[in-house]
Amino acid sequence: MQQLDFTSGQSRKRAGMSKAAANNAEWLEWIRAQARAIGTYQETVSADDLRPIADAMNRHPNTPNAWGSVFKGSEWVFVDRVKSKTRSRHAGIICRYRLSQ
């Protein structure tokens, strides 16, 4: 298997994220609305806050890669990285965001 250089890897990553987002546009619109609602009363928001809502409503993207696009855009400001509390993430690192002012 051919090893990619950093630039090619980043380019493919962006292309994959764009494809996952495009194929889950309706879900992304819905989950972002949930994130904004949480962001109005909670200081920070992460995917860990949103997954229980998606589970309760049985609304999931058709690929887990779509979760990586939830906080894309100028309305979100990166705050920090934390270990996920979601069991399936096995304490993987996720980002927390706040709504921009």
C-alpha positions as CSV (number, residue, x, y, z in Angstrom):
1,M,0.0,0.0,0.0
2,Q,1.3,3.4,-0.9
3,Q,2.1,5.8,1.9
4,L,0.5,9.3,1.4
5,D,2.4,12.5,2.1
6,F,0.8,14.9,4.7
7,T,-0.8,17.2,2.1
8,S,-2.4,14.3,0.1
9,G,-3.7,12.8,3.3
10,Q,-5.2,16.1,4.4
11,S,-6.8,16.6,1.0
12,R,-8.3,13.1,1.1
13,K,-9.6,13.7,4.6
14,R,-11.3,16.9,3.6
15,A,-12.8,15.2,0.5
16,G,-14.1,12.3,2.7
17,M,-15.6,14.7,5.2
18,S,-17.3,16.7,2.5
19,K,-18.8,13.5,1.0
20,A,-20.0,12.3,4.4
21,A,-21.6,15.7,5.1
22,A,-23.3,15.9,1.7
23,N,-24.7,12.4,2.1
24,N,-26.1,13.3,5.5
25,A,-27.3,16.9,4.9
26,E,-30.7,16.5,6.5
27,W,-29.3,14.8,9.6
28,L,-26.5,17.4,9.9
29,E,-29.1,20.2,9.8
30,W,-31.1,18.5,12.6
31,I,-28.1,17.6,14.8
32,R,-26.7,21.1,14.5
33,A,-30.0,22.5,15.7
34,Q,-29.7,20.3,18.7
35,A,-26.1,21.5,19.3
36,R,-27.2,25.1,19.0
37,A,-30.0,24.5,21.6
38,I,-27.5,23.0,24.0
39,G,-25.0,25.8,23.4
40,T,-27.5,28.4,24.5
41,Y,-27.7,27.1,28.0
42,Q,-24.5,25.1,28.4
43,E,-21.0,26.7,28.2
44,T,-19.6,24.0,25.8
45,V,-21.0,21.3,23.5
46,S,-19.4,18.1,22.2
47,A,-20.5,15.0,20.3
48,D,-21.0,13.3,23.7
49,D,-23.8,15.7,24.4
50,L,-25.5,15.0,21.1
51,R,-25.2,11.2,20.8
52,P,-27.8,10.5,23.6
53,I,-30.2,12.8,21.8
54,A,-29.6,11.0,18.4
55,D,-30.0,7.6,20.2
56,A,-33.3,8.7,21.9
57,M,-34.7,10.0,18.7
58,N,-33.3,7.1,16.7
59,R,-31.8,9.6,14.2
60,H,-28.3,8.5,13.1
61,P,-26.2,9.4,10.1
62,N,-25.7,6.8,7.4
63,T,-22.0,6.8,8.2
64,P,-20.3,7.6,11.6
65,N,-17.9,9.9,9.7
66,A,-20.7,12.5,9.5
67,W,-20.2,13.2,13.2
68,G,-16.9,14.9,12.2
69,S,-18.8,17.7,10.4
70,V,-21.2,18.7,13.1
71,F,-19.2,21.6,14.5
72,K,-17.8,22.8,11.1
73,G,-18.6,26.5,10.4
74,S,-18.1,29.9,11.9
75,E,-20.8,29.6,14.6
76,W,-18.5,27.3,16.6
77,V,-15.3,28.1,18.5
78,F,-13.0,25.3,19.5
79,V,-12.5,25.2,23.3
80,D,-10.5,22.1,24.2
81,R,-10.0,18.3,23.7
82,V,-11.4,15.7,26.2
83,K,-11.7,12.0,26.4
84,S,-15.1,10.8,25.1
85,K,-17.4,9.3,27.7
86,T,-19.3,7.4,24.9
87,R,-18.6,3.8,25.4
88,S,-18.3,3.0,21.7
89,R,-15.6,5.7,21.4
90,H,-13.3,3.9,23.9
91,A,-12.2,7.1,25.5
92,G,-11.1,8.5,22.2
93,I,-10.3,12.2,22.1
94,I,-13.1,14.6,21.0
95,C,-13.4,18.3,20.8
96,R,-15.6,20.7,22.8
97,Y,-17.0,23.9,21.3
98,R,-18.9,26.9,22.3
99,L,-21.2,29.1,20.2
100,S,-19.5,32.1,18.8
101,Q,-20.8,35.4,20.1
